[in-house]
Amino acid sequence: MTIFSRVMSRAVCGGSDDVNNSYIALMLHRGHGSFKRIDVFSLSPLEDLPAMSTLPPFTTRPEIKGTFGAVSTTHWLASSVGMAILEKGGNAFDAAVASGFVLQIVEPHLNGPGGEVPIIAMRHDDEAPRVICGQGVTPMGATHEHFASLGLKTVPGTGLLPAVVPGAFDAWMRLLRDYGTLSLETVLEPAIGYAERGFPMLTRAVSSILAVVDFFKQEWPSSAEQWLEGGRAPRAEALFRSPAIAATYRRILAEARSAGSDRIAQIERARDTFYKGFVAEAIDDFYRQPLMDSSGERHAGVLSGEDMARWSASDEPTISRPYAGLEVHKAGPWSQGPVFLQQLALLEDVDFTAFGAESAEFVHQVAEAAKLAFADREVWYGDPNSAEVPLATLLGQAYNDERRKLVGERASFEIRPGLEGGRQRLEAIMALAGSEPTVGPGGGEPTFAPLPSVEGDTVHLDIVDRHGNMVSATPSGGWLQSSPSVPGLGFSISTRAQMTWLVSGLACSLEPGMRPRTTLSPTLVTRDGRPYLALGTPGGDQQDQWSLATFLRIVHYGYDLQRAIDAPLFQVRHFPASFHPRKSVVGRLLIERRFSEHDLAELRRRGHELAVQGDWSLGRMCAVAQHNGMLHAGASARHMQGYAVGR
């Protein structure tokens, strides 16, 4: 027996060699996990193996189970803070607020205090979950005429011009006020502590900064002051501090305390301080000066203190659809959330028992449904306060019965939106998509220059507590590399307006005061009217593809959360991207290499244009659930950041 096989048998199975050597031999033989195609000799005979039904499948981590609370986020520190809040007597919503603020500090390349967040929250005794919309709106000065006067055909992806009202702070405050129980100071203190005393700077965050060091020095000096150390990028995994952000939150807390000891009064004062006080004033002042953006020119912003003061986070019903005895809840069409429901509607007649969860047929069926649903997203989704969105039709039975007929045995190379007028809208969009290249670094969704391009430019959290309260949230925006840091505040502002179009008549045509159609898309599922499952992932346009595959593997194949999250993932790039410069690659299917050679060959035979990715490269899924009297949690091991905790 080799040293490797003996160590692996003990590490994975944890026990004596006789049975466990057989266990590891079987895993290696069958290609489970990351041990594919490894031959190990001198192991116990196969006839000594326990029955197959008793062998749990290999996962990178155990599914967390307990009865007190479960937290899953995209960073281990945020998960630990969420659990600590539960231990202090807070509920799932208190924990979500604390974790959300910590994620702003420890993943600054993926979200920040000037970003946005959609939240789906449900108390254990609520009749239905609710959405807190923390997607800020476009400024009143963001008009077609203004952009035309600057000679622009599309909204830049970086700089000051694509800024929207930062919505995350008010959304978290609303969740804390209406659903939470703890004080503002209690939930803010962990984030302030990491900002003041330091946190280990992620390698990928450093990579994001490395790509813009010279740009910061030359064009965005306030960002250089915030993110560079002695004119250089910080060291990976070394302690990094964000004192300016800590000071901003300290000042907000001081203002809140001046409202007295009442919890609600303090939260309300904090909201006013951010949107009508010194934070809004600093943003208003800074956004008047011209700075470089992805157009290659210097432009002043149009976001103002008045835009900040007139906006607040809203509370809305979810959009939902029944599926397999469950009710799946998403945010409205100002997000891409309903595209998850459209895919379910297209897939509801598929017999998933006829093929495996990691088979070519599974990939083909899901990918082809995604192509149809995302084509509709592209032409019909937008802020329903600003555009007519035919959502009832798009989710209707008759419409999807007809659309389902378009899925054939071969991969489609057409972008096919439905309904009258869809083709004309698509032509207008395709004429603009990719028409203006990005100049300089930091455009679109953040990428990591010294490393391979990685999807997943957002953060996520899911939490359930012992009472059965459940919350799912996907914070994003305010990326450190997408807009300059506001002096005196220490953070950047969301550039989400890049998701609008500078032509009239589209669902997402730019208008002042509109919510850009965001990609952010948490999911909450109920069973028999009670919170059952919460899940989500970073990843822009891929969020409702990775989440869907994970969900289907749980529902149809009985995968536990961790196994479903670990399973190999895929996505299509068949539609215009939501981020500048808005390109699409028709027929492109990105897929992890862990699918078998047989299945990859079958997908190619069916016409899919495969772009085979690394074994563990797609998705950063998080999930929590409650059933059978226990709480469950899982988190992706991809990128070595996310973690699930619970007891």
C-alpha positions as CSV (number, residue, x, y, z in Angstrom):
1,M,0.0,0.0,0.0
2,T,1.4,3.4,-1.0
3,I,1.9,6.2,1.5
4,F,-0.5,8.3,-0.5
5,S,-3.3,5.8,-0.5
6,R,-2.9,5.1,3.3
7,V,-2.9,8.8,4.1
8,M,-5.9,9.5,1.9
9,S,-7.8,6.6,3.3
10,R,-7.3,7.8,6.8
11,A,-7.9,11.5,5.9
12,V,-11.1,10.9,3.9
13,C,-12.6,8.0,5.8
14,G,-11.1,8.4,9.3
15,G,-10.6,5.0,10.7
16,S,-8.8,1.6,10.4
17,D,-7.2,0.7,7.1
18,D,-9.1,-2.5,6.3
19,V,-12.5,-1.1,5.4
20,N,-11.3,2.4,4.6
21,N,-8.7,1.3,2.2
22,S,-11.4,-0.3,0.2
23,Y,-13.5,2.8,0.5
24,I,-10.7,5.0,-1.0
25,A,-10.0,2.3,-3.6
26,L,-13.6,2.5,-4.7
27,M,-13.5,6.3,-4.9
28,L,-10.4,6.3,-6.9
29,H,-11.6,3.5,-9.2
30,R,-14.9,5.3,-9.8
31,G,-13.4,8.8,-10.3
32,H,-15.1,10.5,-7.4
33,G,-14.2,14.0,-6.3
34,S,-10.7,15.2,-7.4
35,F,-9.1,11.7,-7.5
36,K,-10.1,10.9,-11.1
37,R,-7.9,8.5,-13.1
38,I,-5.6,7.7,-10.2
39,D,-4.7,4.1,-9.8
40,V,-3.8,2.8,-6.3
41,F,-2.6,-0.7,-5.6
42,S,-2.1,-3.0,-2.6
43,L,-5.5,-2.1,-1.1
44,S,-7.9,-4.4,0.6
45,P,-9.9,-6.7,-1.7
46,L,-13.0,-5.3,-3.2
47,E,-15.1,-8.1,-1.8
48,D,-14.5,-6.6,1.6
49,L,-16.3,-3.4,0.6
50,P,-19.5,-2.5,2.6
51,A,-22.7,-2.4,0.6
52,M,-22.8,0.5,-1.9
53,S,-25.9,2.0,-0.2
54,T,-23.8,2.6,2.9
55,L,-21.0,4.5,1.2
56,P,-21.6,8.2,1.2
57,P,-20.4,10.0,-1.9
58,F,-17.2,12.0,-1.6
59,T,-17.6,15.8,-1.0
60,T,-15.0,18.4,-0.4
61,R,-16.5,19.1,3.0
62,P,-19.3,17.6,5.0
63,E,-22.8,19.0,4.7
64,I,-23.2,21.0,8.0
65,K,-26.1,19.7,10.2
66,G,-27.5,20.9,13.5
67,T,-30.4,22.4,15.3
68,F,-29.2,25.8,16.5
69,G,-28.2,27.8,13.4
70,A,-26.5,27.5,10.0
71,V,-24.6,30.1,8.0
72,S,-23.1,30.0,4.6
73,T,-21.3,32.9,2.9
74,T,-18.6,33.4,0.4
75,H,-15.9,34.2,3.0
76,W,-15.1,32.3,6.1
77,L,-14.8,35.4,8.3
78,A,-18.3,36.5,7.4
79,S,-19.7,33.0,8.1
80,S,-18.0,33.0,11.5
81,V,-19.4,36.5,12.3
82,G,-22.9,35.4,11.3
83,M,-22.6,32.4,13.7
84,A,-21.3,34.6,16.5
85,I,-24.3,36.9,16.1
86,L,-26.6,33.9,16.5
87,E,-24.7,32.8,19.6
88,K,-25.3,36.3,21.0
89,G,-29.0,35.7,20.7
90,G,-29.5,37.5,17.4
91,N,-31.8,36.0,14.8
92,A,-31.0,35.1,11.2
93,F,-31.6,38.7,10.0
94,D,-29.3,40.2,12.6
95,A,-26.7,37.7,11.5
96,A,-27.2,38.6,7.8
97,V,-26.7,42.3,8.5
98,A,-23.5,41.7,10.4
99,S,-22.2,39.2,7.8
100,G,-23.1,41.6,5.0
101,F,-21.1,44.4,6.5
102,V,-18.1,42.1,7.0
103,L,-18.2,41.0,3.4
104,Q,-17.8,44.6,2.4
105,I,-14.5,44.7,4.2
106,V,-13.0,41.4,3.5
107,E,-14.0,41.0,-0.2
108,P,-13.6,44.7,-1.3
109,H,-13.0,43.7,-5.0
110,L,-16.4,42.1,-5.1
111,N,-18.6,44.4,-3.1
112,G,-18.4,47.5,-0.8
113,P,-20.3,50.0,1.3
114,G,-21.2,51.9,-1.9
115,G,-22.8,48.8,-3.6
116,E,-26.2,47.3,-3.7
117,V,-28.0,44.2,-2.4
118,P,-31.3,42.3,-3.0
119,I,-32.5,40.5,0.1
120,I,-35.2,37.8,0.4
121,A,-36.3,37.3,4.0
122,M,-38.9,35.2,5.6
123,R,-39.8,34.8,9.3
124,H,-40.7,31.3,10.3
125,D,-44.3,32.3,10.8
126,D,-44.7,34.6,7.8
127,E,-47.2,33.7,5.1
128,A,-44.6,34.4,2.4
129,P,-41.1,35.8,2.0
130,R,-40.5,39.4,1.1
131,V,-37.9,41.2,-1.0
132,I,-36.0,44.1,0.3
133,C,-34.7,45.9,-2.8
134,G,-31.4,47.5,-2.2
135,Q,-30.8,48.3,-5.9
136,G,-30.3,52.0,-6.1
137,V,-31.6,54.0,-9.0
138,T,-30.0,56.1,-11.8
139,P,-29.4,59.8,-11.1
140,M,-31.8,62.4,-12.3
141,G,-29.0,63.7,-14.5
142,A,-28.5,60.4,-16.3
143,T,-30.4,61.2,-19.5
144,H,-29.9,60.1,-23.1
145,E,-29.3,63.7,-24.0
146,H,-26.4,64.0,-21.5
147,F,-24.7,60.9,-22.7
148,A,-25.2,61.9,-26.4
149,S,-23.6,65.3,-25.6
150,L,-20.5,63.4,-24.5
151,G,-20.4,61.4,-27.7
152,L,-21.2,58.1,-26.0
153,K,-23.2,55.2,-27.5
154,T,-23.1,53.1,-24.4
155,V,-22.8,53.8,-20.7
156,P,-19.1,53.3,-19.6
157,G,-18.3,50.4,-17.4
158,T,-16.0,52.3,-15.0
159,G,-15.6,55.8,-13.6
160,L,-18.2,58.3,-12.3
161,L,-20.8,58.3,-15.1
162,P,-22.3,54.8,-14.5
163,A,-22.9,55.5,-10.8
164,V,-26.3,54.8,-9.2
165,V,-27.5,55.5,-5.7
166,P,-25.7,53.1,-3.4
167,G,-28.5,50.9,-2.0
168,A,-26.8,48.4,0.2
169,F,-26.7,50.5,3.4
170,D,-30.4,51.3,3.4
171,A,-31.4,47.7,2.5
172,W,-29.4,46.4,5.5
173,M,-30.8,49.0,7.7
174,R,-34.4,48.1,6.7
175,L,-33.7,44.4,7.3
176,L,-32.3,45.2,10.7
177,R,-35.2,47.6,11.6
178,D,-38.1,45.4,10.4
179,Y,-36.7,41.9,11.0
180,G,-33.8,42.1,13.4
181,T,-33.6,42.4,17.1
182,L,-30.1,43.6,17.9
183,S,-28.6,47.1,18.0
184,L,-26.9,48.9,15.1
185,E,-23.7,48.9,17.1
186,T,-23.7,45.2,17.7
187,V,-24.1,44.3,14.0
188,L,-21.6,46.9,12.8
189,E,-18.9,46.3,15.3
190,P,-17.4,43.2,13.6
191,A,-17.0,45.0,10.3
192,I,-15.5,48.0,12.0
193,G,-13.1,45.7,13.9
194,Y,-11.8,44.1,10.7
195,A,-11.4,47.5,9.0
196,E,-9.5,48.9,12.0
197,R,-7.4,46.0,13.1
198,G,-6.9,44.3,9.8
199,F,-8.0,41.2,7.8
200,P,-6.1,38.8,5.5
201,M,-6.2,40.3,2.1
202,L,-7.3,37.7,-0.4
203,T,-4.9,36.8,-3.2
204,R,-7.6,37.5,-5.8
205,A,-8.3,40.9,-4.2
206,V,-4.6,41.7,-4.5
207,S,-4.6,40.5,-8.1
208,S,-7.5,43.0,-8.8
209,I,-5.4,45.8,-7.3
210,L,-2.2,44.8,-9.2
211,A,-4.0,45.3,-12.4
212,V,-4.8,49.0,-11.6
213,V,-1.8,50.2,-9.6
214,D,-0.5,52.5,-12.3
215,F,-4.0,53.6,-13.2
216,F,-4.8,54.5,-9.6
217,K,-1.6,56.6,-9.3
218,Q,-2.2,58.4,-12.6
219,E,-6.0,58.8,-12.7
220,W,-7.7,57.9,-9.4
221,P,-5.4,59.2,-6.6
222,S,-8.1,58.7,-3.9
223,S,-8.1,55.0,-4.8
224,A,-4.3,54.9,-4.6
225,E,-4.5,56.3,-1.1
226,Q,-7.1,53.8,-0.1
227,W,-5.7,50.6,-1.6
228,L,-2.0,50.9,-2.1
229,E,0.7,50.6,0.5
230,G,3.7,52.8,-0.2
231,G,2.6,53.0,-3.8
232,R,2.4,49.3,-4.2
233,A,-0.3,46.7,-4.1
234,P,-0.7,45.1,-0.7
235,R,0.8,41.6,0.0
236,A,-1.5,38.6,-0.5
237,E,-2.7,37.0,2.7
238,A,-1.1,39.8,4.8
239,L,-3.1,41.9,7.2
240,F,-4.7,44.9,5.5
241,R,-6.6,47.7,7.1
242,S,-9.3,50.0,5.8
243,P,-9.2,52.9,8.4
244,A,-11.2,55.3,6.2
245,I,-14.2,52.9,6.0
246,A,-13.9,52.2,9.7
247,A,-14.0,55.9,10.4
248,T,-17.0,56.4,8.2
249,Y,-19.0,53.7,10.1
250,R,-17.7,55.0,13.4
251,R,-19.1,58.4,12.5
252,I,-22.4,57.0,11.4
253,L,-22.6,55.1,14.8
254,A,-21.9,58.3,16.7
255,E,-24.7,60.1,14.8
256,A,-27.0,57.2,15.5
257,R,-26.4,57.3,19.2
258,S,-27.3,61.0,19.3
259,A,-30.9,59.9,18.5
260,G,-31.1,58.3,22.0
261,S,-31.2,54.8,23.2
262,D,-34.1,53.5,21.2
263,R,-33.0,50.9,18.6
264,I,-35.3,52.0,15.9
265,A,-34.5,55.7,16.3
266,Q,-30.8,54.9,16.0
267,I,-31.3,53.0,12.8
268,E,-33.4,55.8,11.3
269,R,-30.7,58.3,12.2
270,A,-28.1,56.2,10.6
271,R,-30.1,56.0,7.4
272,D,-30.4,59.8,7.4
273,T,-26.7,60.2,8.1
274,F,-25.8,58.1,5.1
275,Y,-28.3,59.5,2.6
276,K,-28.8,63.0,3.7
277,G,-25.8,63.7,5.9
278,F,-22.0,63.7,5.5
279,V,-21.9,60.5,3.3
280,A,-24.2,62.0,0.7
281,E,-22.4,65.4,0.9
282,A,-19.0,63.8,0.3
283,I,-20.3,61.9,-2.7
284,D,-22.0,65.0,-4.1
285,D,-18.8,67.0,-3.9
286,F,-16.5,64.3,-5.3
287,Y,-18.7,63.5,-8.3
288,R,-18.5,67.0,-9.8
289,Q,-14.9,66.6,-11.0
290,P,-14.0,64.8,-14.3
291,L,-12.1,61.5,-13.9
292,M,-11.0,58.8,-16.4
293,D,-13.5,56.0,-17.3
294,S,-13.6,53.1,-19.7
295,S,-14.5,55.3,-22.6
296,G,-10.9,56.5,-22.5
297,E,-12.0,60.1,-21.6
298,R,-12.4,62.0,-18.4
299,H,-16.0,62.7,-17.4
300,A,-17.7,64.1,-14.3
301,G,-20.5,62.1,-12.7
302,V,-24.1,63.0,-12.4
303,L,-24.9,61.4,-9.1
304,S,-25.9,64.0,-6.5
305,G,-26.8,64.4,-2.9
306,E,-30.4,65.1,-4.0
307,D,-30.5,61.7,-5.7
308,M,-29.3,60.1,-2.5
309,A,-31.8,61.9,-0.3
310,R,-34.9,61.0,-2.4
311,W,-34.2,57.3,-2.5
312,S,-34.9,54.5,0.0
313,A,-34.9,50.7,-0.1
314,S,-38.3,49.2,-0.9
315,D,-40.2,46.2,0.5
316,E,-41.8,44.1,-2.2
317,P,-43.5,40.7,-2.7
318,T,-41.5,38.0,-4.3
319,I,-42.2,36.6,-7.8
320,S,-42.8,32.9,-7.3
321,R,-43.6,29.7,-9.2
322,P,-44.5,26.2,-8.0
323,Y,-42.1,23.4,-8.9
324,A,-41.9,19.8,-7.7
325,G,-44.1,20.4,-4.7
326,L,-42.1,23.5,-3.7
327,E,-42.6,27.2,-4.2
328,V,-39.5,29.0,-5.6
329,H,-39.3,32.8,-4.7
330,K,-37.2,35.4,-6.6
331,A,-36.9,39.1,-6.8
332,G,-38.8,41.0,-9.5
333,P,-37.8,41.7,-13.2
334,W,-35.6,44.6,-12.1
335,S,-33.3,41.7,-11.2
336,Q,-32.7,38.7,-13.5
337,G,-34.4,36.5,-10.8
338,P,-37.5,35.5,-12.8
339,V,-35.3,33.9,-15.4
340,F,-34.8,31.1,-12.9
341,L,-38.5,30.6,-12.8
342,Q,-38.7,30.7,-16.6
343,Q,-36.2,27.9,-16.8
344,L,-38.2,25.9,-14.4
345,A,-41.3,26.4,-16.4
346,L,-39.5,25.1,-19.5
347,L,-38.0,22.1,-17.7
348,E,-41.2,21.0,-15.8
349,D,-42.0,18.2,-18.3
350,V,-38.5,16.8,-18.5
351,D,-38.1,13.3,-17.0
352,F,-35.0,13.8,-15.0
353,T,-35.1,10.2,-13.8
354,A,-34.2,9.1,-17.3
355,F,-30.7,10.4,-17.0
356,G,-28.0,11.3,-14.4
357,A,-27.4,14.5,-12.6
358,E,-24.0,14.9,-14.2
359,S,-24.8,13.6,-17.7
360,A,-24.7,15.1,-21.1
361,E,-28.5,15.0,-21.3
362,F,-28.8,17.0,-18.1
363,V,-26.4,19.6,-19.4
364,H,-28.1,19.8,-22.8
365,Q,-31.6,20.2,-21.4
366,V,-30.6,22.9,-18.9
367,A,-28.4,24.8,-21.3
368,E,-31.1,24.9,-24.0
369,A,-33.7,26.1,-21.5
370,A,-31.3,28.8,-20.4
371,K,-30.8,30.0,-23.9
372,L,-34.6,30.6,-24.3
373,A,-35.1,32.1,-20.9
374,F,-32.2,34.5,-21.1
375,A,-33.2,35.7,-24.5
376,D,-36.5,36.8,-22.9
377,R,-34.6,38.3,-20.0
378,E,-32.5,40.4,-22.4
379,V,-35.4,42.0,-24.3
380,W,-38.3,42.0,-21.7
381,Y,-36.8,42.5,-18.2
382,G,-36.5,45.9,-16.6
383,D,-37.7,48.0,-13.7
384,P,-41.5,47.6,-13.8
385,N,-41.8,51.1,-12.4
386,S,-40.2,52.4,-15.7
387,A,-41.2,49.8,-18.3
388,E,-43.9,47.4,-19.1
389,V,-42.7,43.8,-18.3
390,P,-45.0,41.0,-19.6
391,L,-44.0,38.8,-16.7
392,A,-47.3,37.0,-16.3
393,T,-47.1,35.9,-19.9
394,L,-43.5,34.9,-19.7
395,L,-44.2,32.7,-16.7
396,G,-47.5,31.4,-18.0
397,Q,-48.3,27.8,-18.9
398,A,-49.4,28.4,-22.5
399,Y,-46.3,30.4,-23.4
400,N,-43.9,27.9,-21.9
401,D,-45.7,24.9,-23.5
402,E,-45.0,26.5,-26.9
403,R,-41.4,27.6,-26.0
404,R,-40.6,24.1,-24.9
405,K,-41.1,22.8,-28.4
406,L,-38.0,24.8,-29.5
407,V,-35.7,22.6,-27.5
408,G,-34.4,19.9,-29.8
409,E,-31.7,17.2,-29.8
410,R,-29.2,19.7,-31.2
411,A,-27.7,22.8,-29.6
412,S,-29.3,26.0,-30.8
413,F,-27.2,28.8,-32.3
414,E,-30.0,31.3,-32.4
415,I,-31.0,33.9,-29.8
416,R,-34.8,33.5,-29.8
417,P,-36.8,35.8,-27.6
418,G,-40.5,35.3,-27.6
419,L,-43.6,37.5,-27.9
420,E,-44.4,40.1,-30.6
421,G,-41.7,42.7,-30.9
422,G,-39.0,40.5,-29.2
423,R,-37.0,40.1,-32.4
424,Q,-37.0,43.8,-33.1
425,R,-35.8,44.6,-29.6
426,L,-33.1,42.1,-29.9
427,E,-31.8,43.6,-33.2
428,A,-31.6,47.0,-31.5
429,I,-29.6,45.4,-28.6
430,M,-27.3,43.4,-30.8
431,A,-26.4,46.6,-32.8
432,L,-25.1,48.1,-29.6
433,A,-23.7,45.1,-27.8
434,G,-19.9,45.2,-27.9
435,S,-19.9,48.3,-30.0
436,E,-17.7,50.4,-27.7
437,P,-14.6,48.6,-26.4
438,T,-13.4,49.1,-22.8
439,V,-10.4,51.3,-22.5
440,G,-8.2,50.8,-19.5
441,P,-8.5,48.4,-16.6
442,G,-11.5,47.6,-14.3
443,G,-14.3,47.5,-16.9
444,G,-17.4,45.4,-16.6
445,E,-17.4,42.8,-13.9
446,P,-14.1,42.7,-12.0
447,T,-11.5,40.2,-13.3
448,F,-8.2,39.2,-11.9
449,A,-5.4,40.0,-14.3
450,P,-2.5,37.9,-13.1
451,L,-4.8,34.9,-12.7
452,P,-7.1,33.2,-15.1
453,S,-10.3,35.0,-15.6
454,V,-12.7,33.9,-12.9
455,E,-16.5,34.2,-12.9
456,G,-18.0,35.3,-9.6
457,D,-17.7,39.0,-9.0
458,T,-20.1,39.4,-6.2
459,V,-20.7,37.9,-2.7
460,H,-23.5,35.9,-1.2
461,L,-24.9,34.7,2.1
462,D,-27.7,32.4,3.3
463,I,-28.7,32.0,6.9
464,V,-31.3,30.0,8.9
465,D,-31.7,30.1,12.7
466,R,-33.2,27.8,15.3
467,H,-36.6,29.4,15.0
468,G,-36.8,28.7,11.3
469,N,-36.2,32.3,10.1
470,M,-34.4,32.3,6.8
471,V,-32.7,34.9,4.6
472,S,-30.8,34.9,1.3
473,A,-28.9,38.0,0.0
474,T,-26.5,38.8,-2.9
475,P,-24.5,41.9,-2.2
476,S,-22.4,43.4,-5.0
477,G,-21.2,46.7,-6.5
478,G,-18.9,49.4,-5.2
479,W,-16.0,47.3,-6.5
480,L,-12.7,49.0,-5.6
481,Q,-11.4,48.7,-9.3
482,S,-14.6,50.0,-11.0
483,S,-14.9,53.5,-9.7
484,P,-12.7,55.9,-7.7
485,S,-12.7,55.8,-3.9
486,V,-14.7,58.7,-2.5
487,P,-12.2,60.8,-0.4
488,G,-13.0,60.8,3.3
489,L,-15.3,57.8,3.0
490,G,-12.9,55.1,1.8
491,F,-15.2,53.3,-0.6
492,S,-16.3,53.3,-4.2
493,I,-19.8,53.7,-5.7
494,S,-21.7,51.2,-7.7
495,T,-21.4,51.3,-11.5
496,R,-24.7,49.4,-12.2
497,A,-26.0,51.9,-14.7
498,Q,-23.7,50.2,-17.3
499,M,-26.5,47.7,-17.5
500,T,-28.8,50.2,-19.3
501,W,-29.1,50.9,-23.0
502,L,-28.8,54.4,-24.6
503,V,-31.7,53.8,-27.0
504,S,-35.4,54.3,-26.4
505,G,-38.0,51.7,-26.3
506,L,-36.2,48.9,-24.5
507,A,-37.2,47.4,-21.2
508,C,-33.8,48.6,-19.8
509,S,-33.4,51.9,-21.7
510,L,-31.8,54.5,-19.5
511,E,-34.1,56.8,-17.7
512,P,-33.5,59.0,-14.6
513,G,-34.7,57.3,-11.4
514,M,-34.9,53.8,-12.8
515,R,-33.4,50.6,-11.3
516,P,-30.9,49.1,-13.8
517,R,-31.7,45.4,-14.4
518,T,-29.3,43.8,-12.1
519,T,-27.9,40.3,-12.3
520,L,-28.1,39.9,-8.5
521,S,-30.4,37.0,-7.7
522,P,-30.8,35.3,-4.3
523,T,-33.3,32.4,-4.1
524,L,-35.6,31.3,-1.3
525,V,-37.7,28.2,-1.5
526,T,-40.7,27.3,0.6
527,R,-42.4,24.0,1.3
528,D,-45.9,23.8,2.6
529,G,-45.7,27.5,3.2
530,R,-42.6,27.4,5.4
531,P,-39.0,28.4,4.7
532,Y,-37.2,25.4,3.3
533,L,-34.1,26.3,1.2
534,A,-32.0,29.4,0.5
535,L,-29.3,29.4,-2.0
536,G,-27.3,31.6,-4.4
537,T,-23.9,32.5,-5.8
538,P,-21.8,35.3,-7.2
539,G,-21.3,35.3,-10.9
540,G,-23.2,37.9,-12.9
541,D,-25.1,36.4,-15.7
542,Q,-24.2,32.9,-14.5
543,Q,-26.0,33.2,-11.1
544,D,-29.3,31.8,-12.3
545,Q,-27.5,29.1,-14.2
546,W,-25.3,27.7,-11.4
547,S,-28.1,28.1,-8.9
548,L,-30.5,26.3,-11.1
549,A,-28.2,23.3,-11.7
550,T,-27.6,23.0,-8.0
551,F,-31.3,23.3,-7.2
552,L,-32.3,20.6,-9.7
553,R,-29.7,18.2,-8.3
554,I,-31.2,18.6,-4.8
555,V,-34.8,18.3,-6.0
556,H,-34.6,15.5,-8.6
557,Y,-31.5,13.5,-7.5
558,G,-31.6,13.8,-3.7
559,Y,-28.2,15.4,-3.5
560,D,-27.5,17.0,-0.1
561,L,-26.4,20.6,-0.2
562,Q,-22.7,20.0,-0.2
563,R,-22.8,17.3,-2.9
564,A,-25.0,19.5,-5.1
565,I,-22.6,22.4,-4.6
566,D,-19.5,20.3,-5.3
567,A,-21.0,18.7,-8.5
568,P,-19.4,20.0,-11.8
569,L,-21.0,23.1,-13.2
570,F,-21.6,24.7,-16.6
571,Q,-23.1,27.8,-18.2
572,V,-24.0,29.3,-21.6
573,R,-22.7,32.6,-23.0
574,H,-25.4,32.7,-25.6
575,F,-26.8,36.2,-24.9
576,P,-25.4,39.7,-24.6
577,A,-23.6,40.1,-21.3
578,S,-25.0,42.4,-18.7
579,F,-21.7,44.2,-18.2
580,H,-19.8,46.5,-20.5
581,P,-18.9,46.0,-23.3
582,R,-22.0,43.7,-23.4
583,K,-20.6,41.0,-25.8
584,S,-22.1,37.5,-26.4
585,V,-20.7,34.3,-27.8
586,V,-23.6,32.5,-29.5
587,G,-23.6,28.7,-28.9
588,R,-20.7,28.9,-26.3
589,L,-21.0,26.4,-23.4
590,L,-18.5,26.7,-20.6
591,I,-18.1,23.5,-18.7
592,E,-15.9,22.1,-15.9
593,R,-13.4,19.4,-17.0
594,R,-14.8,17.0,-14.3
595,F,-17.5,15.9,-16.7
596,S,-16.6,12.6,-18.3
597,E,-14.9,12.5,-21.7
598,H,-17.9,10.5,-22.9
599,D,-20.3,13.3,-21.9
600,L,-18.1,16.0,-23.3
601,A,-17.9,14.2,-26.6
602,E,-21.7,13.7,-26.6
603,L,-22.2,17.4,-26.1
604,R,-19.9,18.2,-29.0
605,R,-21.8,15.7,-31.1
606,R,-25.0,17.6,-30.3
607,G,-23.4,20.8,-31.6
608,H,-22.4,22.6,-28.4
609,E,-19.3,24.8,-28.8
610,L,-17.5,23.7,-25.6
611,A,-15.0,25.8,-23.7
612,V,-13.7,23.3,-21.2
613,Q,-12.7,25.1,-17.9
614,G,-10.7,24.0,-14.9
615,D,-12.0,21.2,-12.6
616,W,-13.1,23.6,-9.9
617,S,-13.5,26.9,-11.7
618,L,-17.3,27.7,-12.0
619,G,-19.6,28.9,-9.3
620,R,-19.3,29.9,-5.6
621,M,-22.5,28.5,-4.4
622,C,-23.8,28.8,-0.9
623,A,-27.0,27.2,0.6
624,V,-28.8,26.5,3.8
625,A,-32.0,24.4,4.4
626,Q,-34.2,23.1,7.1
627,H,-36.0,19.8,7.0
628,N,-36.3,16.6,9.0
629,G,-36.0,18.6,12.2
630,M,-32.5,19.8,11.4
631,L,-30.7,22.8,9.8
632,H,-28.3,22.2,6.9
633,A,-25.6,24.2,5.2
634,G,-23.1,23.9,2.4
635,A,-20.6,26.2,0.7
636,S,-18.4,25.9,-2.4
637,A,-14.7,25.0,-2.0
638,R,-14.0,26.8,-5.3
639,H,-11.6,29.7,-4.9
640,M,-10.9,28.6,-1.3
641,Q,-13.0,31.3,0.3
642,G,-16.6,30.3,1.1
643,Y,-17.5,28.4,4.2
644,A,-20.5,27.0,5.9
645,V,-20.8,26.8,9.7
646,G,-23.5,25.7,12.1
647,R,-24.3,23.6,15.1
